[in-house]
Amino acid sequence: MLKVGIIGVGTVGTSVCQILQDNKDIITARAGVEIVPVTGVVNNLSKKRDVSIKLTDNINDILNDDSIDIVVELMGGIEGPYEVVKNALQKGKAVVTANKALLAYHRYDLQDIAGDTAFEFEAAIAGGIPIVNALRDGLSANHIKSIKGIMNGTCNYMLTRMINDGVEYDEILKESQDLGYAEADPTFDVGGFDAAHKLLILASIAYGIDAKPEDILIEGIQDISSEDIDFANEFDYSIKLLTIAKKIGNEIELRVHPVLIPNHEMISKVEGVMNGVSIVGDKVGETMYYGPGAGGDATASAVIANIIDIARSGKSTPMLGFNKSLESGLKLANINDMVTKYYLRLDVEDKGGVLAKVATILGDKNISIKTMIQKASTSNNVNLLLSTHNCKESDIKSALEELVTSNIVKSKPAMIRIEE
């Protein structure tokens, strides 16, 4: 029998307990041993929870219980969980976590502390999609050329409604909050930070890159407008918040931001709250993974899959994946050196000569216009919606700065990268 302690018996923790009970027979058959949740840690003991295990508000009741074999960490946060997980590993307890923020900052530290003690984290990324297993095991014979992921269901739901139903950003944000998809403070989701944490974990497995959130480009969906949606529809694009890891020579681009992506791409078809991840290997080509990225049962399914893996192989199986020497010579790319296509939304005065000035500034920065449409803005202004051929990130930023300082644009320009 393997005994499990759960730190954080909220939505996911409750589902872990219920699934271990409801599917006990099949889980025991697959694990080769009975897995029993025995203790759960909560902040508020007076709150009713639909579980039959012992509840406590003292984490040490799990950490100091020598009979508990596996600790499931579902606390949320960074530094507090780090101390808890470190303590558990130092005591020789296997750990399963769903905490992507913890791993975004401390994955290599915890790997060193874990040593030969099992430490698993499938549930930290894309909920019920077994993407860690796929990347770590199923694609282990491949050099990974790229990873592109829709890994935040809240943003994907919002963008899907904006595109399909013409809903404005502020309206769909409130709807998402009412439905429980977005928090009262939605910044972590709509700002791209949640997706960035997941990207960093996958990039470590694929490339051995030890980057922190502060080291990479992170942009959210807060500035997406109906005009941007119109342009996307006009030229057969979808707008997605995409996590991107891309190997170019000996450099790895890591970035999270909205993109215009052609509607024929498989990942563009991931809609609503669902998640999708496309991985391109040098031998297998493109593989695509799709499923629920959040929710109690979906995330709990991934947690229990890790517990079963540990039961099969024993607590002394080390964490696999975070290997800084995986590919020698790789380094994090400077985002300003990135080359891609861009979409720009420029609010300009509706008078002769303005378009020529815009074209001159862009041309002086080696930026060539590919397509352009004009939409009414106010009585005196129009929105120029244009896309570019491939150009450098630093050049597009410099051009936008000059457009602002020269007073050609009348409000902050919008820019979305095009991923083709």
VOKOL-389337 format. One record per atom (N, C-alpha, C): residue in three letters; x, y, z. Coordinates in steps of 0.2 Angstrom, whole numbers, plus 5000, padded with zeros to 4 digits. Example, Ala and Ser with C-alpha at 12.3 -4.5 7.8 and 13.67 -1.06 7.14 Angstrom:
ALA506649725039 ALA506249785039 ALA506649845039 SER506449895035 SER506849955036 SER506450005039 
//
This chain:
MET500449945000 MET500050005000 MET500450065000 LEU500350114996 LEU500650184996 LEU500150234999 LYS500450265004 LYS500050315007 LYS500250385004 VAL499650425003 VAL499750495000 VAL499550545004 GLY499950605005 GLY499650665009 GLY499550715004 ILE499050755004 ILE498850804999 ILE498950875003 ILE499350915001 ILE499450985003 ILE499051034999 GLY498451055001 GLY498051094997 GLY497451054994 VAL496851044998 VAL496351004996 VAL495751054994 GLY495951084988 GLY495451124985 GLY495051094979 THR494951124973 THR494651094968 THR495051024965 VAL495651034964 VAL496050984962 VAL496150924967 GLY496350954973 GLY496450904978 GLY495850864980 THR495250894980 THR494650854981 THR494550804975 SER494650824969 SER494650774964 SER495150714964 VAL495750734966 VAL496250674967 VAL495950624972 CYS495650644978 CYS495350604983 CYS494850564980 GLN494350594976 GLN493750564974 GLN493950514968 ILE494450524964 ILE494650484958 ILE494950424961 LEU495450434966 LEU495750374969 LEU495250324973 GLN494650354975 GLN494150314978 GLN493750284973 ASP493450324968 ASP493050304963 ASP493350244958 ASN493950254956 ASN494250214951 ASN494850174955 LYS494650154961 LYS495150114965 LYS495450054962 ASP494950014959 ASP495149944957 ASP495549954950 ILE495449994946 ILE495850004940 ILE496450034941 ILE496450084946 ILE497150114948 ILE497550064951 THR497350024956 THR497749974959 THR498049924954 ALA497549904949 ALA497849854944 ALA498349884940 ARG498349954938 ARG498849984934 ARG499450004938 ALA499350014944 ALA499950034948 ALA500349974951 GLY499949924952 GLY500249864955 GLY500249864963 VAL499949914966 VAL499849924973 VAL499349974974 GLU498949964980 GLU498450004982 GLU498750074984 ILE498350124981 ILE498650194983 ILE498050224987 VAL498250254993 VAL497750274998 VAL497950345000 PRO497450394999 PRO497550465002 PRO497350455009 VAL497850485013 VAL497650475021 VAL497550545024 THR497950595022 THR497950665026 THR497950715021 GLY497550765022 GLY497450825018 GLY497550895022 VAL497950935019 VAL498051005023 VAL497651055019 VAL497351095024 VAL496851145021 VAL497051215025 ASN496851265023 ASN496951335027 ASN496351345032 ASN495751315030 ASN495151335034 ASN494851265035 LEU494851245041 LEU494551175043 LEU493851185044 SER493551245045 SER492851245045 SER492451245039 LYS492851245033 LYS492451245027 LYS492351175025 LYS491751155023 LYS491551085021 LYS491851065015 ARG492151005015 ARG492450975008 ARG492250905007 ASP492150885001 ASP491850825000 ASP492350764999 VAL492750755005 VAL493250705005 VAL493150665012 SER493450605012 SER493350565018 SER494050555021 ILE494550595019 ILE495150585023 ILE495250635029 LYS495750625033 LYS495850665038 LYS496150735036 LEU495850785039 LEU496050855037 LEU496350885042 THR496850925041 THR497250965046 THR497451035043 ASP497651085047 ASP497951145045 ASP498651155046 ASN498951095048 ASN499651095050 ASN500051055044 ILE500451085040 ILE500851045035 ILE501250995038 ASN501551005044 ASN501950955047 ASN501650895049 ASP500950885049 ASP500650825050 ASP500750775044 ILE500950805038 ILE501150765033 ILE501850755032 LEU502250815033 LEU502950805032 LEU503350765037 ASN503050765043 ASN503350725049 ASN503050655050 ASP502550635045 ASP502250575046 ASP502650525042 ASP503050475045 ASP503450435041 ASP503150385037 SER502450375039 SER502050325035 SER501850345028 ILE501850415027 ILE501650445021 ILE502250435016 ASP502050405010 ASP502550395005 ASP502650445000 ILE502050474998 ILE502050524992 ILE501650594995 VAL501950644993 VAL501650714995 VAL501450744988 VAL500850764988 VAL500550794982 VAL500450874984 GLU500850914981 GLU500850984983 GLU500351024978 LEU499851054980 LEU499351094977 LEU499151154980 MET499751184983 MET499651244987 MET499551314982 GLY499951314977 GLY499951374973 GLY500451424977 GLY500751474973 GLY501251514975 GLY501951484974 ILE502451524976 ILE503151504974 ILE503551484980 GLU503751534984 GLU504251524990 GLU503951474995 GLY503351484997 GLY503051445002 GLY503051375000 PRO502751354994 PRO502851284992 PRO503551264991 TYR503951304989 TYR504651284988 TYR504951254994 GLU504851285000 GLU505051265006 GLU504751195008 VAL504151195007 VAL503751135008 VAL504051075004 VAL504051084998 VAL504351024993 VAL505051014995 LYS505451064996 LYS506151044998 LYS506151005004 ASN505751025009 ASN505750985015 ASN505550915014 ALA505050905010 ALA504750835009 ALA505250795005 LEU505650825000 LEU506150784997 LEU506750765001 GLN506950815005 GLN507450805010 GLN507350745015 LYS506650735016 LYS506450685021 LYS506350615017 GLY506550615010 GLY506450555006 GLY505750545004 LYS505350585004 LYS504650575002 LYS504550594994 ALA504350554990 ALA504150574983 ALA503650624983 VAL503750674978 VAL503350734977 VAL503050734970 VAL502350744970 VAL502050764964 VAL501750834965 THR501850874960 THR501550944960 THR501250964954 ALA500751014955 ALA500451044949 ALA500551114949 ASN501151134952 ASN501251204953 ASN501751234948 LYS501551264942 LYS501951284937 LYS502351344939 ALA502151394943 ALA502551444946 ALA503151424950 LEU503051374954 LEU503551344958 LEU504151324953 LEU503951284948 LEU504451254944 LEU504751304939 ALA504351364937 ALA504651414933 ALA505251444936 TYR505251444943 TYR505851484947 TYR506251434950 HIS506051374952 HIS506451324956 HIS506551254953 ARG506451244947 ARG506451174944 ARG507151144945 TYR507651184944 TYR508351154944 TYR508551144951 ASP508351194955 ASP508551184963 ASP508251124965 LEU507551114964 LEU507251054967 LEU507450984964 GLN507650994957 GLN507950924954 GLN508650904958 ASP509050954960 ASP509650944963 ASP509450914970 ILE508950944974 ILE508750924980 ILE508450854980 ALA508050834975 ALA507750774974 ALA508250714974 GLY508750724970 GLY509250674969 GLY508950614966 ASP508950554969 ASP508650494967 ASP507950484970 THR507650534973 THR506950534975 THR506450564969 ALA505950524968 ALA505450544963 ALA505150614964 PHE505150654959 PHE504850714959 PHE504450724952 GLU503850724952 GLU503450724946 GLU503050784945 PHE502850814939 PHE502550874938 PHE502050874932 GLU501850824929 GLU501450824923 GLU500850874924 ALA500550874929 ALA499950914930 ALA500050994930 ALA500651014930 ALA500851084930 ALA500751114923 ILE500651074918 ILE500651104911 ILE500051064908 ALA499651114905 ALA499051094901 ALA498651034904 GLY498551044910 GLY498051004914 GLY498050924912 GLY497550904908 GLY497450834907 GLY497850804901 ILE498250854897 ILE498650834892 ILE499250804894 PRO499450744893 PRO500050714895 PRO500650744891 ILE500750804891 ILE501250834887 ILE501950824889 VAL502050824896 VAL502750814899 VAL502950744897 ASN502550694898 ASN502750624896 ASN502850614888 ALA502450654884 ALA502550654877 ALA503250674875 LEU503450734878 LEU504050764877 LEU504650734880 ARG504550704886 ARG505150674889 ARG505250604887 ASP504750574885 ASP504850504884 ASP504650484876 GLY504050504874 GLY503850484867 GLY504250514862 LEU504550574863 LEU504950614858 LEU505650614860 SER505850564864 SER506550574867 SER507150554862 ALA506950524856 ALA507450514851 ALA507550574846 ASN507150634847 ASN507150684843 ASN507550744846 HIS507850784841 HIS507950854843 HIS507350894842 ILE507150934846 ILE506550974846 ILE506651034842 LYS506351044837 LYS506451104833 LYS505951164835 SER505351144837 SER504951204840 SER504351174844 ILE504151214849 ILE503551204853 ILE503151264852 LYS502451254850 LYS501951304850 LYS501351284854 GLY501151324859 GLY500651294863 GLY500151354865 ILE499451324865 ILE498951364868 ILE498851334875 MET499151364880 MET499151334886 MET498851374892 ASN498351424890 ASN497951454895 ASN497251454892 GLY496851424895 GLY496151414893 GLY495751474893 THR495851514898 THR495451584899 THR495551624893 CYS496251634891 CYS496351674886 CYS496051644879 ASN496151584878 ASN495851554872 ASN495151554872 TYR494751554878 TYR494051564878 TYR493851634876 MET494251684879 MET494051754877 MET494151764870 LEU494751744867 LEU494951764860 LEU494451724855 THR494251664857 THR493751624853 THR493051664853 ARG492851694858 ARG492251724858 ARG492251794855 MET492851824855 MET492951894852 MET492951884844 ILE493251824842 ILE493351814835 ILE492651784832 ASN492351734835 ASN491751704833 ASN491151744834 ASP491051784839 ASP490451814841 ASP490451894841 GLY491051914840 GLY491151994840 GLY491052024846 VAL491251984852 VAL491152014858 VAL491852064860 GLU491752114863 GLU492352164865 GLU492652134871 TYR493352154871 TYR493752124877 TYR493452134884 ASP493252194885 ASP492952214892 ASP492352164894 GLU491952154889 GLU491352114890 GLU491552044891 ILE491952014887 ILE492151944888 ILE492551934894 LEU492951984896 LEU493251974902 LEU492851964908 LYS492252004908 LYS491852004914 LYS491451934913 GLU491251914907 GLU490951854907 GLU491351794909 SER492051794907 SER492451744910 SER492551744917 GLN492551804920 GLN492551804928 GLN491951774931 ASP491351794927 ASP490651764930 ASP490651694929 LEU490951664924 LEU490951594923 LEU491551554927 GLY491951594930 GLY492451564934 GLY493051544931 TYR493151564924 TYR493751554920 TYR494251604922 ALA494051664924 ALA494551714925 ALA494451734933 GLU495051754936 GLU495051774943 GLU494751844943 ALA494651864949 ALA494451934950 ALA495051984948 ASP495651964949 ASP496251994946 ASP496451954941 PRO496351964935 PRO496451914929 PRO497151924926 THR497651964929 THR498251984926 THR498651924925 PHE498651874929 PHE499151814929 PHE498951774922 ASP498251774921 ASP498051734915 ASP498151784908 VAL497751834908 VAL497751884902 VAL498351914901 GLY498851924906 GLY499451954905 GLY500051904902 GLY499851834901 GLY500251794898 GLY500751754903 PHE500751774910 PHE501251744914 PHE501051674916 ASP500451654916 ASP500351584917 ASP500551534912 ALA500451554906 ALA500751524900 ALA501451524900 ALA501751574902 ALA502551584902 ALA502851534906 HIS502551524912 HIS502851474917 HIS502851404914 LYS502251384910 LYS502251324907 LYS502751314902 LEU502851364898 LEU503351364892 LEU504051354895 LEU504251384901 LEU504851374903 LEU505051304905 ILE504551274908 ILE504651204910 ILE504751154904 LEU504351164899 LEU504351124893 LEU505051144889 ALA505251204890 ALA505951224886 ALA506551194890 SER506451184897 SER506951144900 SER507051074898 ILE506451044897 ILE506450974895 ILE506750964888 ALA506551014884 ALA506751004877 ALA507451024876 TYR507651074879 TYR508351104877 TYR508851114883 GLY508551104889 GLY509051114895 GLY509151184896 ILE508651224894 ILE508751304895 ILE508551324902 ASP508951354906 ASP508751374913 ASP508551444913 ALA507951464910 ALA507751534910 ALA507251544915 LYS507151604917 LYS506651624922 LYS506151674918 PRO505551684921 PRO505051724917 PRO505351794915 GLU505751824920 GLU506051884918 GLU506551884912 ASP506751834910 ASP507251824905 ASP506851824898 ILE506251814897 ILE505951804891 ILE505351854889 LEU505151854883 LEU504651904881 LEU503951874883 ILE503551914887 ILE502951894889 ILE502451954888 GLU501951944884 GLU501451994882 GLU500751964883 GLY500252004885 GLY499551974886 GLY499151994880 ILE498451984881 ILE497951994876 ILE497552064878 GLN497752094883 GLN497352154885 GLN497252204880 ASP497652214875 ASP497552264870 ASP497252244863 ILE497052184863 ILE496752154857 ILE496052194856 SER495952214850 SER495352254848 SER494952224843 SER494352254842 SER493852224836 SER494252244830 GLU494552294829 GLU494952304823 GLU495452254821 ASP495752224826 ASP496252174825 ASP495952114823 ILE495352094826 ILE494952044824 ILE494752044817 ASP494552104815 ASP494252114808 ASP494852104803 PHE495452124805 PHE496052114800 PHE496152034800 ALA496152004806 ALA496251934806 ALA495751894801 ASN495151914802 ASN494651884798 ASN494751894790 GLU494951954789 GLU495051974782 GLU495551934778 PHE496051924782 PHE496651884779 PHE496751814781 ASP496151784784 ASP496151714785 ASP496651694791 TYR496651734796 TYR497051714802 TYR496651704808 SER496851674813 SER496551674820 SER497051714824 ILE496851734830 ILE497251774835 ILE497251724841 LYS497851704843 LYS497951664849 LYS498451684853 LEU498451674860 LEU498951684864 LEU499451624864 LEU499951624861 LEU500451574859 LEU501051574864 THR501251514866 THR501851504869 THR502351474864 ILE502951504863 ILE503351484857 ILE504051464860 ALA504351404858 ALA505051394859 ALA505251364852 LYS505751404850 LYS506051384843 LYS506751384843 LYS507051334840 LYS507751324840 LYS508051354833 ILE508451404833 ILE508751424827 ILE509451424828 GLY509851384825 GLY510551374826 GLY510651354833 ASN511151384836 ASN511251364843 ASN510851414848 GLU510351444846 GLU509951494850 GLU509251464851 ILE508951474857 ILE508251464858 ILE507851524859 GLU507351534855 GLU506851584856 GLU506351564861 LEU506251604866 LEU505651584871 LEU505251644871 ARG504651644870 ARG504151704870 ARG503451684871 VAL503051724874 VAL502351714875 VAL502051784873 HIS501551774868 HIS501251844866 HIS500651824861 PRO500251864860 PRO499651854855 PRO500051844848 VAL499751804844 VAL499951794837 VAL499451794832 LEU499551814826 LEU499051804820 LEU499351734817 ILE498951684817 ILE499151624814 ILE498651594809 PRO498951574803 PRO498451554798 PRO497951504800 ASN497351504797 ASN496851464799 ASN496951394797 HIS497451384793 HIS497551314790 HIS498051274795 GLU498351314800 GLU498751274805 GLU498351244810 MET498551184812 MET498151134816 MET498051174823 ILE498551214825 ILE498451234832 ILE497951294832 SER497851324826 SER497351384826 SER496651354827 LYS496551294826 LYS495851264827 LYS495651244834 VAL496151254839 VAL495951244846 VAL495551304849 GLU494951294851 GLU494551344853 GLU494251334860 GLY493951384862 GLY493651384869 GLY494151374874 VAL493951344880 VAL494451334885 VAL494951274884 MET494951244878 MET495351194877 MET496151214876 ASN496551174877 ASN497251184876 ASN497551144870 GLY498051164867 GLY498351124862 GLY499151134862 VAL499551084860 VAL500251094860 VAL500451064853 SER500851094849 SER501151074843 SER501951064845 ILE502151004844 ILE502950994844 ILE503150964838 VAL503751004835 VAL504050974829 VAL504750944831 GLY504850884830 GLY505450844831 GLY505850844824 ASP506450834824 ASP506850834818 ASP506750764814 LYS506550714818 LYS506350644815 LYS505650634814 VAL505250644819 VAL504550634819 VAL504150684815 GLY504350744814 GLY503950794811 GLY503550824817 GLU502950854814 GLU502450884819 GLU501950834822 THR501950834829 THR501450804833 THR501050854837 MET500350834837 MET499950884840 MET499550854846 TYR499450894852 TYR499150864858 TYR498650914860 TYR498050884861 TYR497450924862 TYR497050894868 GLY496750944872 GLY496350924878 GLY496150974883 PRO495850954888 PRO495651004893 PRO496351034897 GLY496451094898 GLY497051124901 GLY496951134908 ALA496351134911 ALA496251144918 ALA495551114920 GLY495451124926 GLY494851094929 GLY495051034934 GLY494651024939 GLY494750974944 GLY494950904942 ASP494550874938 ASP494650804936 ASP495150804931 ALA495250844926 ALA495750844921 ALA496450844924 THR496550894929 THR497150904932 THR497350844937 ALA496850824941 ALA496950774945 ALA497050704941 SER496850694935 SER497050644931 SER497750644930 ALA498050694929 ALA498750704928 ALA499150684934 VAL498950714940 VAL499250704946 VAL499250624948 ILE498750594947 ILE498650524948 ILE499050484944 ALA499150504937 ALA499550474933 ALA500350474935 ASN500550524938 ASN501150534941 ASN501250484947 ILE500750484951 ILE500750444957 ILE500850364955 ILE500450344950 ILE500550274947 ILE501150264944 ASP501450314941 ASP502150304938 ASP502650294944 ILE502550324950 ILE503050324955 ILE502950254959 ALA502250234959 ALA502150164962 ALA502450114958 ARG502450114951 ARG502750064947 ARG503450064947 SER503750114948 SER504550114947 SER504850124954 GLY504450144959 GLY504750154966 GLY504950224967 LYS504950244974 LYS505150314976 LYS505850334974 SER506250294972 SER506950314971 SER507050324963 THR506550334959 THR506650354952 THR506750434952 PRO507250464950 PRO507350534950 PRO506950564945 MET506850634946 MET506550674941 MET506950674934 LEU506550664929 LEU506950664922 LEU506750724918 GLY507250754915 GLY507050804911 GLY507450874911 PHE507650894917 PHE507950964917 PHE508750954917 ASN509050944911 ASN509750924910 ASN510050984907 LYS510451024910 LYS510751084907 LYS511251064902 SER511551004902 SER511950984897 SER511650944891 LEU510950944890 LEU510650914886 LEU510850924879 GLU510950984877 GLU511250994870 GLU511751054872 SER512451034870 SER512951084872 SER512951144868 GLY513051204870 GLY513151264867 GLY512551304865 LEU511951274868 LEU511351314867 LEU511251374871 LYS511051434869 LYS510951484873 LYS510251524871 LEU510051564876 LEU509351594875 LEU509451654870 ALA509051654865 ALA509151704860 ALA508951774863 ASN509251824860 ASN509051894861 ASN508351914857 ILE507851924861 ILE507251934857 ILE507251994852 ASN507652044853 ASN507752094848 ASN508052074842 ASP508352014841 ASP508651994835 ASP508151944831 MET507551934834 MET507051894831 MET506851924824 VAL506751874820 VAL506451894813 VAL505851864812 THR505251904811 THR504651874809 THR504251924805 LYS503651914804 LYS503151964801 LYS502751994806 TYR502452054805 TYR502152094810 TYR501452124807 TYR500952124812 TYR500352164810 TYR500452224814 LEU500252284811 LEU500252354815 LEU499552384814 ARG499252414820 ARG498652454820 ARG498852524821 LEU498852574817 LEU499052644818 LEU498452684817 ASP498352724822 ASP497752774822 ASP498052844820 VAL497852864814 VAL498152924811 VAL497652964808 GLU497853034807 GLU497453084805 GLU497253064797 ASP496553074796 ASP496353064789 ASP496453124785 LYS497053124782 LYS497253174777 LYS497853154773 GLY497953184767 GLY498453174762 GLY499153174765 GLY499553124763 GLY500253124764 GLY500453084770 VAL499953064774 VAL500053024781 VAL500352954779 LEU499952924774 LEU500152854772 LEU500952854770 ALA501052904766 ALA501752914763 ALA502252924769 LYS502052964774 LYS502552964780 LYS502652904783 VAL502052864784 VAL502152804788 VAL502552754784 ALA502452754777 ALA502852704773 ALA503652724773 THR503752794773 THR504452814773 THR504752794780 ILE504452804785 ILE504752784792 ILE504852704792 LEU504452674790 LEU504452594790 LEU505052574785 GLY505052604779 GLY505552594774 GLY506252604776 ASP506352664780 ASP506952684783 ASP507252634788 LYS506752594791 LYS506952544796 LYS507052474792 ASN507052474786 ASN507052404782 ASN506452364783 ILE505852394784 ILE505252364784 ILE504752374778 SER504552314775 SER504152324769 SER503452304771 ILE503052344768 ILE502252334769 ILE502052274764 LYS501652224767 LYS501452174763 LYS500652184761 THR500252204766 THR499552214765 THR499352274769 MET498752304767 MET498552364771 MET497752374770 ILE497452384775 ILE496752404774 ILE496652464779 GLN496152504777 GLN495952564781 GLN495252564784 LYS495252574791 LYS494552574794 LYS494452644797 ALA493852664797 ALA493652724801 ALA493752714808 SER494052774811 SER494152774818 SER493752824822 THR493852884821 THR493452944824 THR493352984818 SER492953044819 SER492753084813 SER493353114809 ASN493953124813 ASN494553144810 ASN495053094809 ASN495053034811 ASN495552994811 ASN495352924808 VAL495852884805 VAL495752824803 VAL496252774806 ASN496052704806 ASN496552654808 ASN496852624802 LEU497452634801 LEU497852594796 LEU498052524799 LEU497752474796 LEU497952404798 LEU498352374793 LEU498952354794 LEU499452334789 LEU499852274792 SER500152234787 SER500552184789 SER501252194785 THR501752164788 THR502452174785 THR502752104782 HIS503252114778 HIS503652054776 HIS504052044782 ASN504451994782 ASN504951974788 ASN505352034789 CYS505452054795 CYS505952104798 CYS506152094805 LYS506552134807 LYS506852114814 LYS506452154819 GLU506452114825 GLU506052144831 GLU506352214833 SER506952224833 SER507252284835 SER507052344830 ASP506952324823 ASP506852374818 ASP506052394819 ILE505652344820 ILE504952364821 ILE504852404827 LYS505152394833 LYS505152434839 LYS505352504838 SER505952514834 SER506152574833 SER505752614828 ALA505452584823 ALA504952614819 ALA504352644823 LEU504052604827 LEU503452624831 LEU503652684836 GLU504252684839 GLU504452734843 GLU504452804839 GLU504752794833 GLU504752854828 GLU504052884826 LEU503652834825 LEU502952854823 LEU502652894829 VAL502752874835 VAL502452904841 VAL502852974842 THR503452974842 THR503853044843 THR503653094837 SER503553064831 SER503453114826 SER502753134826 ASN502353114830 ASN501653134831 ASN501253114825 ILE501453064821 ILE501053034815 ILE500452994818 VAL500552954823 VAL500052914826 VAL499752954832 LYS499052954833 LYS498752994837 LYS498552954844 SER498752894844 SER498652854850 SER499152794850 LYS499252754855 LYS499752704856 LYS499652654850 PRO500152644846 PRO500052594841 PRO500052524844 ALA499652474840 ALA499652404842 ALA500052364837 MET500352314840 MET500752274836 MET500652194838 ILE500552154833 ILE500452084834 ILE500952044830 ARG501352004832 ARG501751964828 ARG501351904824 ILE501651894818 ILE501251844814 ILE501751784814 GLU501451724815 GLU501751664816 GLU501551614810 GLU501951604805 GLU501851564799 GLU502351514798 
//
